[in-house]
C-alpha cells in the first residue's frame, strides 16, 4: 500500500515515511530514503564550499543550514563566478545580501 503524505515539517516526514520526495514548483527535486537524501545534500554542500574557497579573493566560506556566508574583499568581480558555480551544481540562489564596509 502506498500513501502520499505532504508536510513542510521534516521531523514528521522522517518519523512517518520510509521514502521521501522533495518537490519544487510541482516537480520532484530529490527522491530517496532519509539517509540517501542527507548524503546527497551533504555531498553537494561540500562541492559548493570547495569550489567557492578556490576562487581568488575569497577570505572565508561558512555554511550553516544551507545558507552560505562568503567573505570577499572587493568581490563584485566574483559574483558572475559564484552564479556560475550555483548554476553548474543546480543550486538556486534565492537572495543576495551585499554589505559594503
Protein Blocks (a to p, Z undefined) as FASTA:
>chain_A
ZZddddfbfklmmmmpmbdcddeehiafbgcdfklmmmmmmmmmmmmmmmmmmpghiabd
cdeehiacdddehillmmmmmmmmmmmnopacfbdcdddZZ
